[in-house]
Amino acid sequence: MSRAAPSLRPGIAGIGAAVPELVLTNADLEKRVATTDQWIVSRTGIHERHILRKDEDPAQLGVGAARQAIARAGVGLEEIELLITATNLAEMPVPGSSAFICQGLQMERKVPFFDLIAGCTGFIYALSVAAGLISAGQYRRVLVVGLEALSRFTDWSDRSTCVLFGDAAGAAVVELMPEGRGILASALAADSSKWDLLHMPGGGIKYPASPETLAKGMHYLKMSGGGVFKSAVEMMEQSTTQALAAAGCSKDEVDWVVPHQANLRIIKAFAKRYGLPMAKIIVNIDRYANTSTASIPLALSEAVADGRIKPGDLIVLNAFGAGVTYGAVVLRW
């Protein structure tokens, strides 16, 4: 757990997002697998998702989201001093995704970059890392990108998982904010004993790609739905409670919660358990499905753009993800 100094705090100066043009509806999925729109909506809250075409480059989503965030922050590309990309499945195993986002943005060659893997909590982790580096005086302005193309690792014959995921990118420019604004506190946590709730066994150094791993479907995402639901709700509550306590705030002061968009039932269960009205929860899973590390900046970007989130609002960002990781950030917008 960390808490920023009481003077000027790092915060999000600009937020942006990008999604592919191609929309895959539940009606489209009815033609692929034994499912129905009613079944999908009742269990997930998802009506449609955006999917990359085969010839589209995932890194360009990150580039698009980053450009929007930089423009909204009112800064120049040359003012970005570090890039952190939160992702689960990179553009390439080596060198990852950050190099290609830097290349697409035409950033200066001296700008450092790295990828961060922390499941769907990756954006929360990356935001906390960026804030810590700025507070330590190492950098003045950091670009954080959440980038996912999970459709390319989805088993489209498995009706229990193929309905869940979409592709997207979200980005945030993090810098010191005016007095009274910025990140008040963060709480990061994890439970490695639950790693098997959501994982993809093939493609790493334990099970490198081979005819055998391909035949066994080891390069598709595997999930234990019931275990994820129970753990997710508890973890979101714990991290939110810890972050608000560290910030010296109560839940009654919270204007908005922007949760990871994994499942509408999980979001509703968290709100009920934590005692928050759904009117304070930002939800867009119905249109984008689970976009993992991109889901929070995507939802945040929409809520800022349409005027729901206003300067001075107290915001909680919270997530859980593969690993199992979880965490929350409290910030004054």
C-alpha positions as CSV (number, residue, x, y, z in Angstrom):
1,M,0.0,0.0,0.0
2,S,1.3,3.5,-0.8
3,R,0.2,7.0,-0.2
4,A,1.4,10.2,-1.9
5,A,2.9,13.2,-0.2
6,P,0.4,15.8,1.0
7,S,1.5,18.5,-1.4
8,L,1.2,18.1,-5.2
9,R,0.2,14.6,-6.2
10,P,0.6,12.7,-9.5
11,G,-2.7,12.2,-11.3
12,I,-4.3,11.6,-14.6
13,A,-3.9,14.7,-16.8
14,G,-5.4,13.2,-19.9
15,I,-7.3,10.0,-20.6
16,G,-8.0,8.3,-24.0
17,A,-9.2,5.1,-25.6
18,A,-9.5,3.2,-28.9
19,V,-11.5,0.2,-30.1
20,P,-11.6,-1.6,-33.4
21,E,-14.4,-0.8,-35.9
22,L,-15.6,-4.3,-36.2
23,V,-18.5,-5.1,-33.8
24,L,-19.4,-8.7,-32.9
25,T,-22.9,-9.0,-31.5
26,N,-24.5,-11.7,-29.5
27,A,-26.6,-12.5,-32.6
28,D,-23.4,-13.1,-34.5
29,L,-22.2,-15.5,-31.8
30,E,-25.5,-17.4,-31.9
31,K,-24.4,-18.5,-35.4
32,R,-21.0,-19.7,-34.1
33,V,-21.8,-21.6,-30.9
34,A,-24.7,-23.1,-29.0
35,T,-25.7,-19.9,-27.2
36,T,-28.4,-17.2,-27.2
37,D,-28.4,-13.5,-26.7
38,Q,-30.6,-14.0,-23.6
39,W,-28.1,-16.5,-22.1
40,I,-25.2,-14.2,-22.7
41,V,-26.9,-11.0,-21.3
42,S,-28.3,-12.8,-18.3
43,R,-24.9,-14.2,-17.2
44,T,-22.6,-11.4,-18.3
45,G,-24.5,-8.2,-19.2
46,I,-22.7,-8.2,-22.6
47,H,-24.6,-7.3,-25.8
48,E,-21.6,-6.8,-28.1
49,R,-17.9,-6.4,-28.3
50,H,-15.3,-4.9,-30.7
51,I,-12.9,-7.3,-32.4
52,L,-9.8,-6.8,-34.4
53,R,-9.8,-8.0,-38.0
54,K,-7.0,-10.5,-38.9
55,D,-5.1,-7.9,-40.8
56,E,-5.2,-5.2,-38.1
57,D,-2.3,-4.5,-35.8
58,P,-3.1,-4.5,-32.1
59,A,-0.4,-2.0,-31.3
60,Q,-2.2,0.7,-33.3
61,L,-5.0,0.6,-30.8
62,G,-2.4,1.6,-28.2
63,V,-1.1,4.3,-30.5
64,G,-4.6,5.7,-31.0
65,A,-5.5,5.7,-27.3
66,A,-2.2,7.3,-26.4
67,R,-2.6,10.1,-29.0
68,Q,-6.0,10.9,-27.6
69,A,-4.7,10.9,-24.0
70,I,-1.8,13.2,-24.9
71,A,-4.1,15.6,-26.7
72,R,-6.5,15.8,-23.8
73,A,-3.6,16.4,-21.4
74,G,-2.6,19.4,-23.5
75,V,1.0,18.3,-23.8
76,G,3.4,17.5,-26.6
77,L,4.6,14.0,-27.4
78,E,8.2,15.2,-26.7
79,E,7.1,15.8,-23.1
80,I,6.5,12.1,-22.4
81,E,9.5,10.7,-20.5
82,L,8.4,7.1,-20.0
83,L,6.0,4.6,-21.4
84,I,4.5,1.7,-19.4
85,T,2.2,-0.8,-21.3
86,A,0.0,-3.0,-19.2
87,T,-0.9,-6.1,-21.2
88,N,-1.4,-9.8,-20.7
89,L,-0.5,-11.0,-24.2
90,A,2.0,-8.7,-25.9
91,E,2.4,-7.8,-29.6
92,M,5.3,-10.3,-29.6
93,P,6.7,-12.3,-26.7
94,V,9.9,-10.4,-27.3
95,P,10.1,-7.4,-27.3
96,G,6.6,-7.0,-26.0
97,S,4.2,-4.2,-27.0
98,S,5.8,-1.0,-25.7
99,A,8.4,-0.9,-28.5
100,F,5.7,-0.9,-31.1
101,I,3.6,1.7,-29.5
102,C,6.7,4.0,-29.2
103,Q,7.4,3.3,-32.8
104,G,3.9,4.0,-33.9
105,L,3.9,7.3,-31.9
106,Q,7.3,8.2,-33.4
107,M,8.6,8.9,-29.9
108,E,12.2,9.9,-29.4
109,R,14.6,7.0,-29.3
110,K,15.9,7.9,-25.8
111,V,12.5,7.5,-24.1
112,P,12.5,4.3,-21.9
113,F,9.6,1.8,-22.0
114,F,8.5,-1.5,-20.6
115,D,5.6,-3.9,-20.4
116,L,3.9,-4.8,-17.2
117,I,1.9,-8.0,-16.7
118,A,-0.6,-8.1,-13.8
119,G,-3.7,-9.7,-15.3
120,C,-6.7,-7.4,-15.7
121,T,-5.4,-5.4,-12.7
122,G,-2.5,-4.3,-15.0
123,F,-3.7,-0.7,-15.5
124,I,-4.1,-0.2,-11.7
125,Y,-0.6,-1.6,-11.1
126,A,0.9,0.5,-13.9
127,L,-0.8,3.7,-12.7
128,S,0.6,3.1,-9.2
129,V,4.1,2.5,-10.6
130,A,3.9,5.6,-12.7
131,A,2.7,7.7,-9.7
132,G,5.5,6.3,-7.6
133,L,8.2,7.1,-10.1
134,I,6.9,10.7,-10.5
135,S,6.6,11.1,-6.7
136,A,10.2,9.9,-6.4
137,G,11.3,12.6,-8.8
138,Q,12.6,10.2,-11.6
139,Y,10.1,11.4,-14.2
140,R,7.8,14.3,-14.7
141,R,5.3,12.8,-17.1
142,V,4.5,9.1,-17.8
143,L,2.3,7.6,-20.4
144,V,0.4,4.5,-19.2
145,V,-1.3,2.3,-21.8
146,G,-3.6,-0.7,-21.3
147,L,-3.7,-2.8,-24.5
148,E,-5.4,-6.1,-25.1
149,A,-6.4,-8.2,-28.1
150,L,-7.9,-11.2,-26.2
151,S,-10.0,-12.2,-29.2
152,R,-6.8,-13.7,-30.7
153,F,-6.5,-16.1,-27.8
154,T,-10.1,-17.0,-27.4
155,D,-11.5,-20.4,-28.2
156,W,-14.4,-19.5,-30.4
157,S,-15.9,-23.0,-30.0
158,D,-16.1,-22.6,-26.2
159,R,-19.4,-20.8,-25.4
160,S,-18.4,-20.3,-21.8
161,T,-15.4,-18.0,-22.7
162,C,-15.9,-16.8,-26.3
163,V,-18.7,-14.5,-25.3
164,L,-16.7,-12.7,-22.7
165,F,-13.8,-10.8,-24.3
166,G,-13.3,-7.8,-26.6
167,D,-10.3,-5.8,-27.9
168,A,-9.4,-2.3,-26.9
169,A,-6.8,0.1,-25.6
170,G,-6.9,2.8,-23.0
171,A,-4.2,5.3,-22.1
172,A,-3.5,7.9,-19.4
173,V,-0.9,10.7,-19.1
174,V,0.2,10.8,-15.5
175,E,1.9,13.9,-14.1
176,L,1.8,16.2,-11.0
177,M,-1.6,17.8,-10.7
178,P,-2.8,21.1,-9.3
179,E,-3.2,21.3,-5.5
180,G,-6.1,19.1,-4.2
181,R,-6.2,16.8,-7.3
182,G,-4.5,13.6,-8.2
183,I,-4.0,10.1,-6.7
184,L,-4.7,10.1,-3.0
185,A,-3.8,6.5,-2.3
186,S,-3.5,3.1,-3.8
187,A,-3.8,-0.5,-2.5
188,L,-2.2,-3.4,-4.5
189,A,-2.5,-7.1,-3.5
190,A,-2.4,-10.6,-4.9
191,D,-3.1,-14.3,-4.1
192,S,-0.9,-16.6,-6.0
193,S,-2.7,-19.7,-4.7
194,K,-5.5,-18.8,-7.1
195,W,-3.5,-18.5,-10.3
196,D,-5.4,-21.3,-12.0
197,L,-8.7,-19.4,-11.9
198,L,-7.7,-17.6,-15.1
199,H,-4.7,-18.6,-17.2
200,M,-3.4,-19.6,-20.6
201,P,-0.9,-22.5,-20.1
202,G,0.7,-22.7,-23.6
203,G,3.2,-20.3,-25.2
204,G,5.5,-19.6,-22.2
205,I,8.8,-21.2,-21.2
206,K,7.0,-23.9,-19.2
207,Y,4.9,-25.1,-22.2
208,P,6.5,-23.5,-25.3
209,A,4.5,-23.7,-28.5
210,S,4.5,-27.2,-30.1
211,P,2.2,-29.5,-32.1
212,E,1.2,-31.0,-28.7
213,T,0.3,-27.8,-27.0
214,L,-1.7,-26.7,-30.1
215,A,-3.5,-30.0,-30.2
216,K,-4.5,-29.7,-26.6
217,G,-5.8,-26.1,-27.0
218,M,-3.2,-24.8,-24.5
219,H,-3.0,-21.5,-26.2
220,Y,-6.5,-20.5,-25.3
221,L,-7.7,-18.7,-22.2
222,K,-8.9,-21.0,-19.5
223,M,-11.3,-19.8,-16.7
224,S,-13.1,-21.2,-13.6
225,G,-16.2,-19.0,-13.7
226,G,-17.6,-19.7,-10.2
227,G,-14.2,-19.3,-8.6
228,V,-13.5,-16.0,-10.4
229,F,-16.9,-14.6,-9.3
230,K,-16.5,-15.3,-5.6
231,S,-12.9,-14.1,-5.5
232,A,-13.4,-11.0,-7.6
233,V,-16.2,-9.6,-5.4
234,E,-14.2,-10.1,-2.2
235,M,-11.0,-8.7,-3.6
236,M,-12.7,-5.6,-5.0
237,E,-14.2,-4.9,-1.6
238,Q,-10.9,-5.4,0.2
239,S,-8.8,-3.3,-2.1
240,T,-11.3,-0.5,-2.2
241,T,-11.6,-0.5,1.6
242,Q,-7.9,-0.3,2.0
243,A,-7.3,2.4,-0.6
244,L,-10.1,4.6,0.9
245,A,-8.7,4.2,4.4
246,A,-5.2,5.1,3.2
247,A,-6.7,8.2,1.5
248,G,-8.5,9.2,4.6
249,C,-11.9,9.0,2.8
250,S,-15.2,7.3,3.4
251,K,-17.3,5.4,0.9
252,D,-20.0,8.1,1.4
253,E,-17.6,10.6,-0.2
254,V,-17.1,8.6,-3.3
255,D,-18.7,10.2,-6.4
256,W,-17.8,7.4,-8.9
257,V,-16.4,3.9,-9.0
258,V,-14.9,2.8,-12.3
259,P,-14.4,-1.0,-11.9
260,H,-12.8,-3.5,-14.2
261,Q,-15.5,-4.5,-16.7
262,A,-15.4,-8.3,-16.3
263,N,-19.0,-9.2,-15.7
264,L,-22.0,-7.2,-14.9
265,R,-23.1,-9.6,-12.2
266,I,-19.7,-9.2,-10.5
267,I,-20.0,-5.4,-10.6
268,K,-23.5,-5.5,-9.2
269,A,-22.5,-8.0,-6.5
270,F,-19.6,-5.7,-5.5
271,A,-21.9,-2.6,-5.3
272,K,-24.4,-4.5,-3.2
273,R,-21.8,-5.9,-0.8
274,Y,-20.0,-2.6,-0.5
275,G,-23.2,-0.6,0.0
276,L,-22.9,1.6,-3.1
277,P,-25.8,2.5,-5.4
278,M,-25.3,1.3,-9.0
279,A,-25.9,5.0,-10.0
280,K,-22.3,5.6,-8.8
281,I,-20.8,2.8,-10.8
282,I,-19.5,3.5,-14.4
283,V,-20.5,0.5,-16.6
284,N,-19.9,0.0,-20.3
285,I,-19.4,-3.8,-20.4
286,D,-22.6,-4.1,-22.4
287,R,-20.9,-2.5,-25.5
288,Y,-17.3,-3.6,-25.1
289,A,-17.2,-6.9,-23.1
290,N,-14.1,-7.6,-21.0
291,T,-11.2,-5.8,-22.4
292,S,-8.9,-6.6,-19.5
293,T,-6.2,-3.9,-18.9
294,A,-8.0,-1.5,-21.3
295,S,-11.4,-1.7,-19.5
296,I,-10.9,0.9,-16.8
297,P,-9.3,3.6,-19.0
298,L,-11.9,2.9,-21.7
299,A,-14.8,3.4,-19.2
300,L,-13.1,6.3,-17.5
301,S,-12.5,8.0,-20.9
302,E,-16.2,7.7,-21.8
303,A,-17.4,9.1,-18.5
304,V,-15.0,12.1,-18.7
305,A,-15.9,12.8,-22.3
306,D,-19.7,12.7,-21.7
307,G,-19.5,14.9,-18.6
308,R,-20.4,12.4,-15.9
309,I,-17.0,12.7,-14.2
310,K,-16.2,16.3,-13.4
311,P,-13.2,18.1,-11.9
312,G,-13.2,17.6,-8.1
313,D,-15.0,14.3,-8.1
314,L,-13.7,11.6,-5.8
315,I,-13.0,8.5,-8.0
316,V,-12.2,4.9,-7.1
317,L,-10.7,2.6,-9.8
318,N,-10.6,-1.1,-8.8
319,A,-9.8,-4.4,-10.5
320,F,-8.9,-8.0,-10.2
321,G,-7.2,-10.3,-12.6
322,A,-5.2,-13.3,-13.5
323,G,-2.5,-14.2,-11.0
324,V,-4.6,-13.6,-9.0
325,T,-4.0,-9.8,-8.6
326,Y,-6.2,-7.1,-7.3
327,G,-6.0,-3.4,-6.4
328,A,-7.6,0.0,-6.2
329,V,-6.7,3.6,-6.7
330,V,-8.4,6.6,-5.1
331,L,-8.0,9.9,-6.9
332,R,-9.5,13.4,-7.0
333,W,-10.3,14.2,-10.6
